[in-house]
Amino acid sequence: MVGVVLVSHSARVAEAVAELARELAAGGPVAPVAAAGGTAVGGLGTSAERIVAAAREVDRGAGVALLADLGSSVLTVKALLMEDELPQGSRLLDAPFVEGAVAAVVTASTGAPLAAVEAAAAEAYTYRKT
Amino acid sequence: MRDADFFRRWMAAAAASVEREADRLTELDSPIGDADHGSNLRRGFAAVAAALEAEPVSAAPGPVLQLAGRTLISTVGGASGPLYGTLLRRTGKALGASAEVSDAELRAALSEGVGAVAQLGGAVPGDKTMLDALEPGVAALGTSYRAAASAAENGALATVPMRARKGRASYLGERSVGHQDPGATSSALLLAALADVAESADAR
C-alpha cells in the first residue's frame, strides 16, 4: 500500500488529522499513516528529521504520499525531494491538508497506486464550500 | 583560488554575524512574521559551526557548503531552513569536489544556488523575500565581494516599501508595507560575511 505522511507546523494538527483520516478509512485494512508535526524539540515548525523518519516508517515499497500545510512544511518536503532524501517513490501532493489527507488515506487503503492517491487528494480542491 | 578553509571561515563568520544580529532579525520578523527568524537562524548557524568543527576532514569547498546546507535544513525549523539550506547545498554541489575554486567558479555556483532558492520558494524579485537581497548581491559579485555585500544590503533596504507576496507576511497585505524583510536582511548578512572573509584572505 501507498504510505501517507502528514507534515504540519503543529504536532497536534498532524496527529489529529492522521487520526481523522485513519478513522474515516476504517472498515478494512488501513494504509500506513505517519504524522510529522512540529520541530524536533516539540515547538511549532518543521523538522526534516521527523519527515524523513515518518516517510521511512510508512514506506511499503508502493510509494509515499506527503501532504504539507504551511510555509516551511511545504518547503522542507520540497527541499528533501530535490536532494533525494526521501524513499524512492515519494511525492508531495498538491492538496488541501485535511480533506486531501482523508482522500489520500481512504484511497491508499483500497490498495490504489500512488497516481490514484494523488488524484484523489488533488480532487479535494475542486469541492467548493460556498 | 579559494580552499575549503575559506568556506569554513565564511560559515563561521556567518554564524558569528547571525549570533550578533539575532535580536534585530527577530525584531524585524515581529511585525510581519512570527518573530522567530533570529532565533531560528541562530540555532541553525550554531549547528553549522558545530557540524563543521566535528567534521574537519572535508578538504574541498563543495562538501563544506553541502554539509552546512544539510545542517540548516535539519535544524532551523522555519522556512529559512530549507531556503538557506538549498542555497548552500546547491552552491556546494555546483562547486563539485575540487580542492580549490576560483572566484568565477564561486560566482557561477552561487548563481545556481540562488536559482534553486527561487525555484523552491516560487518567489521573484519584488516579492519582499530573501531573493531581493540575494539576486542583486550575487549579480554584483562580478565587480567585487564588497560590491556584492553592498548590493545585498541595498536590496534588503529596498524591501521596506514592498508589499509581501510570499510567506506568512503575504497574509498581511498592505500592512506588510513599511517593514524591512527579515529574510532579505539575513541574506545581506551572509554576503557581508563572505566579503569580510574574502577581504581578510586577500590582505594576507
HADDOCK unambig.tbl for C-alpha pairs under 7 A between the chains (distance, minus, plus):
assign (segid A and resid 39 and name CA) (segid B and resid 77 and name CA) 5.95 0.50 0.50
assign (segid A and resid 45 and name CA) (segid B and resid 77 and name CA) 5.06 0.50 0.50
assign (segid A and resid 45 and name CA) (segid B and resid 78 and name CA) 5.65 0.50 0.50
assign (segid A and resid 46 and name CA) (segid B and resid 77 and name CA) 4.64 0.50 0.50
assign (segid A and resid 46 and name CA) (segid B and resid 78 and name CA) 6.24 0.50 0.50
assign (segid A and resid 47 and name CA) (segid B and resid 74 and name CA) 6.33 0.50 0.50
assign (segid A and resid 47 and name CA) (segid B and resid 77 and name CA) 5.71 0.50 0.50
assign (segid A and resid 48 and name CA) (segid B and resid 73 and name CA) 6.50 0.50 0.50
assign (segid A and resid 48 and name CA) (segid B and resid 74 and name CA) 5.11 0.50 0.50
assign (segid A and resid 49 and name CA) (segid B and resid 74 and name CA) 6.35 0.50 0.50
assign (segid A and resid 71 and name CA) (segid B and resid 79 and name CA) 5.99 0.50 0.50
assign (segid A and resid 71 and name CA) (segid B and resid 167 and name CA) 6.15 0.50 0.50
assign (segid A and resid 72 and name CA) (segid B and resid 78 and name CA) 5.23 0.50 0.50
assign (segid A and resid 72 and name CA) (segid B and resid 79 and name CA) 3.95 0.50 0.50
assign (segid A and resid 75 and name CA) (segid B and resid 79 and name CA) 6.53 0.50 0.50
assign (segid A and resid 75 and name CA) (segid B and resid 82 and name CA) 6.01 0.50 0.50
assign (segid A and resid 75 and name CA) (segid B and resid 120 and name CA) 6.69 0.50 0.50
assign (segid A and resid 75 and name CA) (segid B and resid 121 and name CA) 6.88 0.50 0.50
assign (segid A and resid 76 and name CA) (segid B and resid 82 and name CA) 5.19 0.50 0.50
assign (segid A and resid 78 and name CA) (segid B and resid 120 and name CA) 6.91 0.50 0.50
assign (segid A and resid 79 and name CA) (segid B and resid 82 and name CA) 5.92 0.50 0.50
assign (segid A and resid 79 and name CA) (segid B and resid 86 and name CA) 6.61 0.50 0.50
